[in-house]
Amino acid sequence: MAAILTVGELTRSVKNLLEAEFPFVWVRGQVTNLVRPASGHVYFSLTDGDAALSVVWFKSAQRSAEPVERGGERVNPLTGEVEETGAATAVGSGGLENGQEVLCAGRLNVYEPRGQYQLVAELVQEQGVGDLAVAFEALKRKLSDKGYFDPERKLELPRDPSRVAVVTSPSGAAVRDFLRIAGGRGTGGEIRIYPSLVQGERAPEQIAAALDQVDADGWAEVVVLIRGGGSLEDLWAFNTEMVADAIYRARVPVVTGVGHEPDVTIADFVADRRAATPSHAAQELWPRRETLAQRVDVLEMSLGRAYAGWLAGKGADFIQLRRALGWLSPVRRLERMEDRLLSLIPRLDEAGQGVWRRRGDALEAVALRLDRAYGPDRVDRARDELTGICRRLERAALGQAEARERDFGLLGAALRGLDPEAPLQRGYSLVRVERTGGFLRDPKEVTPGDALDIRVRDGRVTAVVAQAPAQTLEK
C-alpha cells in the first residue's frame, strides 16, 4: 500500500527534488507582470508565449549582479566570465520593464506556502524587446498611419444613454462590476450582453463578430467592450488587428474598459473613449443619481429665479412704455418742436453777427502781421544781417583752414619721427635672431651658432654668432 503524504511532505519532496535537479539554470523569456514593492525586491514572470515562469529577484542579488573591474577587465561576479565590449550587460532593477526580453540566471525552488515553483534570479541580462512588445508597437504604428487613432474620427458619447450593448464574457467578474456600478447611476435604461470570449485564440474573432452584430442590430446608442485585468498574454486579444478593425468600422461610439489602470491596448487607442477599468467604463457612461438629483434641484431653483426676474423685467418695461407713449404723443411732439424753433431763432441771429465780427477782426490782424513781416524795413534789416553773417563765416573758414594746416604739419613730423626706417638712413641697423624671430636687444638673447639677419639702409646682411659676448656694455 502506497504511503499517504501530507501536503507539506509532498511539497517538501518536490522542492528537494526540483532544487537538486536544477541547482543553477539559465532561462530566456519576456518580462510580464512586473512588480516592485517597497522592500526593493522585484517580482515578475518570464514567458515565451507557450508557458510562464514566476521569478523573484531579491535586492541583495541585484547588487551582486553588477560587473566588477579586475585587472582592467569587467568580470561577472556570478559566472567569473570576462564580459566583452558589446555583450549583453546586467540589467539594473530600475531598468527592467514589461515586454523586455531578458536572460535570467538562478536556481529553482518551491515556495511551500503556495506550492508554487519559481526561479530565484541571481543575474538578469538584457536580450532586447520581446516578441509581443515588438508586435504591439508594429501594429500600433501601422494603425496610426492608417488614421485609426485620429481624434477627428472619434464619436461623441451620448449623455446618460438608455440602450447600452456590452461585449464581454458573461461569466467574468468584469461584467458583474460593470452592472453593479451601472445599477446606481443614470436615469435608467436597458443593457444587452453580447457574449464573447475575451482570452485565447478564438477571442479576437468572437469580439469582432459581437461588435459587428451590435451594428447590425441597430439598437444600441453605445457599445462597451470590457475585460478584467491580466498579463500581457491574457489581454492579447485586444491587441489584434481584427478587433481594431471592428472597432474602427463601428457606427456607434465604442468605450473600452480593459484590464487595470496601467493596462493600455490597441483597442483603447482605436476606441472613441478609453476607461481605466470596467467599473470606470460605467462611470463614463452614466452620472451618479445623487448628482442628477442635485442638478435637478439647482435647475429648479435657477428656473424660479429666472421666472421671477423675467416677471420683474416685464413689469418695468410696461411702466417705461407707458411713460414713453405719453411722451411720444403727436400733439406733445409738435408743441416741443415749436418751442424749440422759437428759442433757436434769436440764437441763430446772434451767432451770425458774431461770425462776421470775428472774421473782420481776424482779417485786420493778418494784414498787420503781413506788414510787419514783409515791409521795407524788415527787408533792409534782413539784408544787413545776412551780410554780417557771410563775413563772419568767411573769417571762421579761413581760421579753421590755417588751424588744420598747422595740425597736419605737426602730425607729419611726429609720424616721420616714428618711422622704423628712419634710423637706417642715419647708419643704424636692425638685427633679427632667426631662431626666435625677434629683434636683438640684449646680447644675452643669442648663443653661439645663432643665425642673425642684419638689415641696413640698402639691403640685408646675414651673420652667425661665433661666441657669446664676454661682457655687457652699459651706458
C-alpha positions as CSV (number, residue, x, y, z in Angstrom):
1,M,0.0,0.0,0.0
2,A,1.4,3.4,-1.0
3,A,2.3,5.8,1.8
4,I,-0.1,8.7,2.4
5,L,1.7,12.0,2.4
6,T,0.6,15.3,3.8
7,V,0.6,18.3,1.6
8,G,3.6,19.7,3.4
9,E,5.5,16.4,3.0
10,L,4.7,16.2,-0.7
11,T,5.6,19.8,-1.3
12,R,9.0,19.4,0.5
13,S,9.7,16.3,-1.5
14,V,9.0,18.1,-4.8
15,K,11.1,21.1,-3.5
16,N,14.1,18.9,-2.7
17,L,13.9,17.0,-6.0
18,L,13.5,20.2,-8.1
19,E,16.2,22.1,-6.4
20,A,18.6,19.2,-6.6
21,E,17.9,18.7,-10.3
22,F,18.2,22.4,-11.2
23,P,20.8,23.9,-8.9
24,F,21.6,26.7,-11.4
25,V,19.8,27.4,-14.8
26,W,19.7,30.0,-17.5
27,V,16.2,30.9,-18.8
28,R,15.3,33.4,-21.5
29,G,11.9,35.0,-21.9
30,Q,9.8,38.1,-22.0
31,V,9.1,40.1,-18.8
32,T,5.5,40.4,-17.8
33,N,3.5,41.2,-14.6
34,L,6.5,43.3,-13.2
35,V,6.0,44.4,-9.6
36,R,8.4,46.5,-7.4
37,P,7.3,46.6,-3.8
38,A,8.8,48.9,-1.2
39,S,11.1,46.1,0.0
40,G,13.3,46.6,-3.0
41,H,12.7,43.0,-4.3
42,V,11.5,42.6,-7.8
43,Y,8.8,40.1,-8.8
44,F,7.9,39.3,-12.5
45,S,7.0,36.5,-14.9
46,L,9.0,35.1,-17.8
47,T,7.0,33.9,-20.8
48,D,7.8,32.7,-24.3
49,G,4.2,32.5,-25.5
50,D,3.8,28.8,-24.5
51,A,4.4,28.9,-20.8
52,A,5.1,31.3,-17.9
53,L,7.6,31.1,-15.0
54,S,7.4,33.2,-11.8
55,V,10.7,34.9,-11.0
56,V,11.8,36.7,-7.8
57,W,14.9,38.9,-7.8
58,F,16.0,39.8,-4.3
59,K,17.5,43.1,-3.5
60,S,20.8,41.6,-2.4
61,A,21.2,39.7,-5.7
62,Q,20.6,42.9,-7.6
63,R,23.7,44.5,-6.1
64,S,25.9,41.4,-6.5
65,A,25.0,41.1,-10.2
66,E,26.8,44.2,-11.2
67,P,30.2,43.5,-13.1
68,V,33.4,44.3,-11.2
69,E,36.8,45.5,-12.5
70,R,39.6,43.0,-12.2
71,G,43.0,43.7,-13.9
72,G,41.4,46.2,-16.3
73,E,38.6,43.7,-17.3
74,R,34.9,43.6,-16.4
75,V,34.2,40.3,-14.7
76,N,30.8,38.8,-13.9
77,P,30.8,38.1,-10.2
78,L,28.5,35.0,-10.5
79,T,30.0,33.2,-13.5
80,G,33.6,34.5,-13.4
81,E,33.3,35.3,-17.2
82,V,35.1,38.3,-18.7
83,E,32.4,40.5,-20.4
84,E,33.4,41.6,-23.9
85,T,32.5,45.0,-25.3
86,G,29.0,45.0,-26.8
87,A,28.0,41.8,-24.9
88,A,24.7,41.7,-23.1
89,T,25.0,43.5,-19.8
90,A,23.4,43.0,-16.5
91,V,20.1,44.9,-16.1
92,G,19.5,47.0,-13.0
93,S,16.2,46.6,-11.3
94,G,15.2,50.1,-12.3
95,G,15.8,49.4,-16.0
96,L,13.6,46.3,-16.1
97,E,10.3,46.8,-18.0
98,N,7.3,44.8,-19.1
99,G,7.8,43.4,-22.6
100,Q,11.6,43.3,-22.3
101,E,13.4,40.2,-23.5
102,V,15.9,39.1,-20.8
103,L,18.2,36.2,-19.9
104,C,17.9,35.1,-16.2
105,A,20.4,33.0,-14.3
106,G,19.5,31.5,-10.9
107,R,18.1,28.5,-9.1
108,L,14.7,26.9,-9.0
109,N,12.9,26.5,-5.7
110,V,9.4,25.8,-4.4
111,Y,7.5,28.4,-2.3
112,E,6.0,26.0,0.1
113,P,3.0,28.1,1.4
114,R,1.6,28.2,-2.1
115,G,3.1,25.0,-3.5
116,Q,4.4,27.1,-6.4
117,Y,7.8,26.7,-8.1
118,Q,9.7,29.8,-9.1
119,L,13.1,31.0,-10.3
120,V,15.3,32.9,-7.7
121,A,17.2,35.1,-10.1
122,E,20.9,35.9,-9.4
123,L,21.6,37.7,-12.7
124,V,19.3,39.4,-15.3
125,Q,20.8,40.3,-18.7
126,E,19.0,42.3,-21.3
127,Q,18.3,40.5,-24.6
128,G,16.1,43.0,-26.3
129,V,12.4,43.7,-26.6
130,G,10.1,40.7,-26.5
131,D,8.1,39.4,-29.5
132,L,4.8,40.5,-28.0
133,A,6.0,44.1,-27.4
134,V,7.5,44.2,-30.9
135,A,4.2,43.0,-32.4
136,F,2.3,45.6,-30.3
137,E,4.5,48.5,-31.4
138,A,4.4,47.4,-35.1
139,L,0.6,47.1,-35.1
140,K,0.3,50.5,-33.3
141,R,2.4,52.2,-35.9
142,K,0.5,50.5,-38.8
143,L,-2.9,51.6,-37.4
144,S,-1.7,55.0,-36.6
145,D,-0.5,55.5,-40.2
146,K,-3.9,54.4,-41.4
147,G,-5.6,57.0,-39.2
148,Y,-7.3,54.6,-36.7
149,F,-6.2,56.8,-33.8
150,D,-7.1,60.2,-35.2
151,P,-9.2,62.3,-32.8
152,E,-11.3,63.7,-35.6
153,R,-12.9,60.3,-36.4
154,K,-13.9,59.6,-32.8
155,L,-17.6,59.8,-31.9
156,E,-19.1,61.7,-29.0
157,L,-20.7,59.6,-26.3
158,P,-24.4,60.0,-25.6
159,R,-25.3,61.6,-22.3
160,D,-27.0,59.2,-19.9
161,P,-27.7,56.5,-22.6
162,S,-30.8,54.3,-22.3
163,R,-29.7,51.5,-24.6
164,V,-26.2,50.1,-24.0
165,A,-24.6,47.0,-25.6
166,V,-21.8,45.2,-23.6
167,V,-19.4,42.9,-25.3
168,T,-17.7,40.7,-22.8
169,S,-17.6,37.2,-21.2
170,P,-21.0,36.8,-19.4
171,S,-19.3,34.8,-16.6
172,G,-16.5,37.1,-15.8
173,A,-16.0,39.5,-12.9
174,A,-15.8,42.4,-15.3
175,V,-19.5,42.3,-16.3
176,R,-20.6,42.0,-12.6
177,D,-18.5,45.1,-11.7
178,F,-20.0,46.9,-14.6
179,L,-23.6,46.1,-13.8
180,R,-23.1,46.8,-10.1
181,I,-21.8,50.3,-10.8
182,A,-24.4,50.9,-13.6
183,G,-27.2,50.0,-11.1
184,G,-26.6,53.1,-9.0
185,R,-26.1,55.6,-11.8
186,G,-28.1,57.3,-14.6
187,T,-31.9,57.7,-15.0
188,G,-32.5,54.1,-16.0
189,G,-32.1,52.1,-19.2
190,E,-31.6,48.7,-20.8
191,I,-28.3,46.8,-21.1
192,R,-27.8,43.9,-23.5
193,I,-24.9,41.5,-23.1
194,Y,-23.3,40.3,-26.3
195,P,-21.3,37.1,-25.2
196,S,-17.8,36.7,-26.4
197,L,-14.5,35.1,-25.3
198,V,-12.1,37.7,-24.1
199,Q,-8.9,35.5,-23.9
200,G,-7.4,32.9,-26.2
201,E,-7.0,32.2,-29.9
202,R,-10.7,32.4,-30.7
203,A,-11.3,35.6,-28.7
204,P,-10.5,38.2,-31.4
205,E,-12.9,36.6,-33.9
206,Q,-15.7,36.4,-31.4
207,I,-15.1,40.0,-30.2
208,A,-15.2,41.3,-33.8
209,A,-18.3,39.3,-34.6
210,A,-20.1,40.7,-31.5
211,L,-19.2,44.3,-32.4
212,D,-20.5,43.7,-35.9
213,Q,-23.7,42.2,-34.5
214,V,-24.3,45.3,-32.4
215,D,-24.1,47.4,-35.5
216,A,-26.3,45.1,-37.4
217,D,-29.0,45.2,-34.7
218,G,-29.1,49.0,-34.8
219,W,-30.4,49.1,-31.3
220,A,-27.6,50.4,-29.0
221,E,-26.7,54.0,-28.5
222,V,-23.2,53.0,-27.4
223,V,-21.2,49.7,-27.1
224,V,-18.9,48.9,-24.2
225,L,-16.0,46.4,-24.6
226,I,-14.8,45.2,-21.2
227,R,-12.5,42.7,-19.6
228,G,-10.8,42.2,-16.2
229,G,-7.1,42.5,-15.6
230,G,-4.4,40.1,-16.6
231,S,-1.0,39.7,-18.1
232,L,0.0,40.9,-21.5
233,E,-0.7,37.5,-22.9
234,D,-4.2,37.4,-21.3
235,L,-5.1,40.8,-22.9
236,W,-3.6,40.0,-26.3
237,A,-6.9,39.5,-28.0
238,F,-7.4,43.3,-27.6
239,N,-4.1,43.9,-29.3
240,T,-5.1,42.3,-32.6
241,E,-5.9,44.0,-35.9
242,M,-9.1,42.1,-36.2
243,V,-10.6,43.7,-33.1
244,A,-9.1,47.1,-34.1
245,D,-10.8,46.9,-37.5
246,A,-14.2,46.0,-35.8
247,I,-13.9,49.0,-33.5
248,Y,-12.9,51.3,-36.4
249,R,-15.9,50.4,-38.5
250,A,-18.4,50.5,-35.7
251,R,-21.2,53.1,-36.4
252,V,-21.9,53.7,-32.7
253,P,-19.5,55.0,-30.1
254,V,-17.2,52.4,-28.6
255,V,-16.0,52.5,-25.0
256,T,-13.2,50.2,-23.8
257,G,-12.6,49.2,-20.2
258,V,-9.9,46.5,-20.5
259,G,-7.7,45.4,-17.6
260,H,-6.5,47.7,-14.8
261,E,-5.3,51.3,-14.8
262,P,-1.8,50.8,-16.3
263,D,-3.0,48.3,-19.0
264,V,-3.3,50.0,-22.4
265,T,-4.2,48.0,-25.5
266,I,-4.6,48.7,-29.2
267,A,-8.3,48.6,-28.7
268,D,-8.0,51.5,-26.3
269,F,-6.3,53.7,-28.9
270,V,-8.9,53.0,-31.6
271,A,-12.0,53.3,-29.3
272,D,-13.9,56.5,-29.0
273,R,-13.3,56.6,-25.3
274,R,-10.9,54.6,-23.1
275,A,-11.9,53.8,-19.5
276,A,-9.3,52.6,-17.0
277,T,-11.4,49.6,-15.8
278,P,-14.8,48.0,-16.4
279,S,-16.2,49.9,-13.4
280,H,-14.8,53.1,-14.8
281,A,-16.5,52.4,-18.1
282,A,-19.9,52.5,-16.3
283,Q,-18.9,55.8,-14.6
284,E,-18.0,57.3,-18.0
285,L,-21.5,56.5,-19.4
286,W,-23.8,57.4,-16.5
287,P,-23.6,60.2,-13.9
288,R,-24.4,59.3,-10.3
289,R,-28.1,59.6,-9.4
290,E,-27.3,61.8,-6.4
291,T,-25.6,64.2,-8.9
292,L,-28.6,64.1,-11.2
293,A,-31.0,64.9,-8.3
294,Q,-28.8,67.7,-7.1
295,R,-28.6,69.1,-10.7
296,V,-32.5,69.0,-10.9
297,D,-32.7,70.9,-7.6
298,V,-30.2,73.5,-8.9
299,L,-32.1,73.8,-12.2
300,E,-35.4,74.2,-10.4
301,M,-34.1,77.0,-8.2
302,S,-32.5,78.6,-11.3
303,L,-35.8,78.4,-13.2
304,G,-37.7,80.0,-10.3
305,R,-35.2,82.9,-10.1
306,A,-35.2,83.3,-13.8
307,Y,-39.0,83.4,-13.9
308,A,-39.2,86.0,-11.1
309,G,-36.6,88.1,-12.8
310,W,-38.5,87.8,-16.1
311,L,-41.7,89.0,-14.5
312,A,-39.9,91.9,-12.8
313,G,-38.3,92.9,-16.1
314,K,-41.6,92.8,-18.0
315,G,-43.3,95.0,-15.2
316,A,-40.5,97.6,-15.5
317,D,-40.8,97.5,-19.3
318,F,-44.5,98.1,-19.1
319,I,-44.1,101.2,-16.9
320,Q,-41.4,102.5,-19.2
321,L,-43.5,102.0,-22.3
322,R,-46.5,103.7,-20.7
323,R,-44.3,106.8,-19.9
324,A,-42.8,106.7,-23.4
325,L,-46.3,106.6,-25.0
326,G,-47.3,109.8,-23.3
327,W,-44.0,111.4,-24.3
328,L,-44.4,110.4,-27.9
329,S,-47.9,111.8,-28.3
330,P,-48.1,113.8,-31.7
331,V,-49.6,116.9,-30.1
332,R,-46.9,117.0,-27.4
333,R,-44.3,116.4,-30.0
334,L,-45.5,119.4,-32.2
335,E,-45.6,121.7,-29.1
336,R,-42.0,120.7,-28.2
337,M,-40.8,121.3,-31.7
338,E,-42.5,124.8,-31.9
339,D,-40.9,125.9,-28.5
340,R,-37.5,124.7,-29.7
341,L,-37.9,126.6,-33.0
342,L,-38.8,129.9,-31.2
343,S,-35.8,129.5,-28.9
344,L,-33.4,128.9,-31.8
345,I,-34.3,131.9,-34.0
346,P,-32.6,134.6,-31.8
347,R,-29.6,132.3,-31.1
348,L,-29.2,131.9,-34.9
349,D,-29.3,135.7,-35.5
350,E,-26.7,136.3,-32.7
351,A,-24.4,133.6,-33.9
352,G,-24.4,135.0,-37.5
353,Q,-23.4,138.5,-36.4
354,G,-20.7,137.1,-34.1
355,V,-19.3,135.2,-37.1
356,W,-19.0,138.4,-39.2
357,R,-17.3,140.3,-36.4
358,R,-14.8,137.6,-35.7
359,R,-13.9,137.2,-39.4
360,G,-13.3,141.0,-39.8
361,D,-11.1,141.2,-36.7
362,A,-9.1,138.2,-37.9
363,L,-8.6,139.8,-41.3
364,E,-7.3,143.1,-39.8
365,A,-4.8,141.2,-37.6
366,V,-3.5,139.2,-40.5
367,A,-2.9,142.4,-42.5
368,L,-0.9,143.9,-39.7
369,R,1.3,140.8,-39.3
370,L,2.0,140.8,-43.0
371,D,3.1,144.4,-43.0
372,R,5.4,143.8,-40.0
373,A,6.8,140.6,-41.6
374,Y,7.4,141.7,-45.2
375,G,7.6,145.5,-45.1
376,P,10.7,147.5,-46.5
377,D,12.2,148.0,-43.0
378,R,12.2,144.3,-42.4
379,V,13.8,143.5,-45.7
380,D,16.7,146.0,-45.1
381,R,17.4,144.6,-41.7
382,A,17.5,141.1,-43.0
383,R,19.9,142.1,-45.8
384,D,22.3,143.7,-43.3
385,E,22.2,140.6,-41.0
386,L,22.9,138.3,-43.9
387,T,26.0,140.4,-45.0
388,G,27.4,140.3,-41.4
389,I,26.8,136.5,-41.2
390,C,28.7,136.0,-44.5
391,R,31.7,138.0,-43.3
392,R,31.9,136.1,-40.0
393,L,31.6,132.8,-41.9
394,E,34.4,133.7,-44.2
395,R,36.7,134.6,-41.3
396,A,35.8,131.4,-39.4
397,A,36.6,129.3,-42.5
398,L,40.0,130.8,-43.0
399,G,40.8,130.3,-39.4
400,Q,39.8,126.7,-39.5
401,A,41.9,126.0,-42.6
402,E,45.0,127.6,-41.0
403,A,44.5,125.5,-37.8
404,R,44.1,122.3,-39.7
405,E,47.3,123.1,-41.8
406,R,49.3,123.5,-38.6
407,D,47.8,120.3,-37.1
408,F,48.8,118.3,-40.3
409,G,52.3,119.7,-40.1
410,L,52.7,118.6,-36.5
411,L,51.2,115.1,-37.2
412,G,53.5,114.7,-40.2
413,A,56.6,115.5,-38.2
414,A,55.5,113.1,-35.4
415,L,54.8,110.4,-38.0
416,R,58.3,110.8,-39.6
417,G,59.8,110.5,-36.1
418,L,58.1,107.1,-35.6
419,D,59.2,105.7,-39.0
420,P,61.2,102.5,-38.2
421,E,63.2,103.0,-41.4
422,A,64.4,106.5,-40.4
423,P,67.3,105.2,-38.2
424,L,68.6,103.1,-41.1
425,Q,69.1,106.3,-43.1
426,R,71.4,107.6,-40.3
427,G,73.6,104.5,-40.4
428,Y,71.8,102.3,-37.8
429,S,70.8,98.7,-38.4
430,L,68.1,96.2,-37.3
431,V,69.2,92.7,-36.1
432,R,66.7,89.9,-36.0
433,V,67.5,86.5,-34.4
434,E,66.2,83.8,-36.8
435,R,65.9,81.2,-34.0
436,T,63.4,83.4,-32.1
437,G,62.1,85.6,-34.9
438,G,62.5,88.7,-32.6
439,F,64.8,91.8,-32.8
440,L,68.1,91.6,-30.9
441,R,68.0,94.0,-27.9
442,D,70.3,92.2,-25.4
443,P,73.4,90.2,-26.1
444,K,72.1,87.6,-23.7
445,E,69.3,86.8,-26.2
446,V,71.8,84.9,-28.5
447,T,74.0,81.9,-28.2
448,P,76.9,80.7,-30.3
449,G,75.7,79.4,-33.7
450,D,72.6,81.6,-33.9
451,A,71.9,83.0,-37.3
452,L,71.4,86.7,-37.5
453,D,69.5,88.8,-40.2
454,I,71.0,92.3,-40.2
455,R,69.0,94.9,-42.1
456,V,70.8,98.2,-43.2
457,R,69.7,101.1,-45.3
458,D,70.5,99.5,-48.7
459,G,69.9,95.8,-48.0
460,R,70.3,92.8,-45.7
461,V,73.4,91.0,-44.3
462,T,73.4,87.5,-42.7
463,A,75.8,86.5,-39.9
464,V,76.4,83.8,-37.4
465,V,77.3,84.3,-33.7
466,A,80.7,82.9,-33.2
467,Q,80.7,83.2,-29.4
468,A,78.7,84.9,-26.7
469,P,79.9,88.4,-25.8
470,A,82.3,88.5,-22.8
471,Q,80.5,91.3,-21.1
472,T,77.5,93.6,-21.5
473,L,78.3,97.3,-22.1
474,E,76.4,99.8,-20.1
475,K,75.8,103.4,-20.9
